[in-house]
Amino acid sequence: MTERHPTTRYWGFPPSDRPLTEGIQRLNLRELAARPTRFEHHLVVLGRAGDAQLEMATASEPLYFAHGNITDEYAIPMNSGDALFDSVPFRTFLMDRESGDDLGRINHRSWDLVLHPHGYLHWPGRL
């Protein structure tokens, strides 16, 4: 087993000994995100297709600030493996850039595809 960051103790990992076809390599994204030397709110670019970029972001606590994007952003939160934590729905707030007023919220769960639309601030995990 790969050494992991303490906050990932409940994460579920697939077995690493599954056979692969010759010439194919595997990188487990959870293992990459769980390494103990990662920084909080670490973002890794996994690939690009045209102007689109596939990224993986990790954090061991809710995001305590609102931020905006330069384009639409789609996010898929992964489950943690902790049954209690995973049973609570996520809530992302959408806010006006100028005033900071709440405009809406998105309730979602692990593995839901969530749009963070361009033009608005979004704040995942606002407490």
C-alpha positions in Angstrom: 0.0 0.0 0.0 1.2 3.5 -0.8 1.8 5.9 2.1 -1.2 8.2 2.4 -2.0 11.6 3.9 -3.8 11.1 7.3 -7.0 12.8 6.2 -7.5 10.1 3.5 -7.7 7.2 6.1 -11.3 6.4 5.1 -10.8 6.7 1.3 -11.5 3.5 -0.6 -8.8 2.4 -3.1 -9.1 -0.3 -5.7 -6.6 -3.2 -5.6 -3.4 -2.2 -7.4 -2.7 -5.8 -8.6 -5.4 -5.9 -11.3 -3.8 -7.2 -14.5 -3.2 -4.9 -17.5 -2.7 -5.5 -21.1 0.9 -5.3 -22.2 2.0 -1.7 -23.0 -0.6 -0.1 -20.8 0.2 1.8 -17.5 -2.2 2.7 -14.7 -2.2 5.7 -12.4 -4.7 5.6 -9.6 -6.0 9.2 -9.2 -6.9 8.6 -5.5 -3.4 7.3 -4.8 -2.0 10.5 -6.5 -4.3 12.8 -4.5 -3.7 10.9 -1.2 0.1 11.1 -1.1 1.4 12.6 2.2 3.5 15.3 0.4 0.6 16.9 -1.4 -0.3 20.5 -0.6 -3.7 21.5 0.7 -6.0 22.6 -2.2 -3.6 20.9 -4.6 -4.6 21.0 -8.3 -3.1 18.6 -10.8 -3.7 19.0 -14.6 -4.5 15.5 -15.9 -5.0 16.2 -19.5 -6.2 18.5 -22.2 -8.5 18.2 -25.2 -8.6 21.4 -27.3 -9.4 24.3 -25.0 -10.8 22.0 -22.3 -8.6 21.0 -19.3 -9.2 18.0 -17.0 -8.0 18.8 -13.5 -8.1 17.0 -10.1 -8.2 19.1 -7.0 -7.9 17.9 -3.4 -8.6 19.4 0.0 -9.0 17.9 3.5 -11.4 20.6 4.6 -14.2 22.6 3.0 -13.2 25.5 0.7 -13.3 28.6 2.8 -13.4 31.2 0.0 -15.5 32.0 -3.0 -13.8 32.1 -6.4 -14.7 32.5 -10.0 -13.5 30.9 -13.2 -12.5 32.2 -16.6 -14.9 29.6 -18.2 -17.6 27.2 -17.1 -16.3 24.5 -14.7 -17.7 21.1 -14.2 -16.9 19.3 -11.0 -17.5 15.7 -9.8 -16.9 15.2 -6.1 -15.6 11.7 -5.2 -16.7 9.9 -2.1 -14.3 9.8 0.8 -15.1 6.3 2.1 -16.3 7.6 5.4 -20.0 6.6 5.6 -21.1 9.4 7.9 -19.3 12.1 5.9 -20.5 10.7 2.5 -24.1 10.6 3.7 -24.3 14.4 4.0 -25.1 16.3 0.8 -22.8 18.9 -0.5 -24.0 22.5 -1.1 -22.3 24.9 -3.5 -23.4 28.6 -3.3 -23.5 30.8 -6.4 -23.0 34.5 -5.8 -23.0 37.8 -7.7 -19.4 38.9 -8.5 -20.0 42.6 -7.7 -22.2 42.5 -4.6 -21.5 39.1 -3.2 -25.2 38.5 -2.9 -26.4 34.9 -2.9 -28.1 34.0 -6.2 -28.6 30.3 -5.7 -27.3 27.1 -4.4 -26.7 23.6 -5.8 -27.3 20.6 -3.5 -25.4 17.5 -4.7 -23.8 14.3 -3.6 -20.7 12.3 -4.5 -20.4 11.4 -8.2 -22.9 14.1 -9.2 -21.7 16.3 -12.2 -22.0 19.9 -11.0 -21.8 23.0 -13.2 -20.0 26.1 -11.7 -21.1 28.6 -14.3 -18.9 31.3 -15.7 -19.8 34.8 -14.5 -20.6 33.9 -10.9 -18.6 33.3 -7.8 -19.0 29.8 -6.5 -18.2 28.6 -3.0 -18.2 24.9 -2.4 -18.6 23.9 1.2 -19.4 27.4 2.6 -20.2 27.0 6.3 
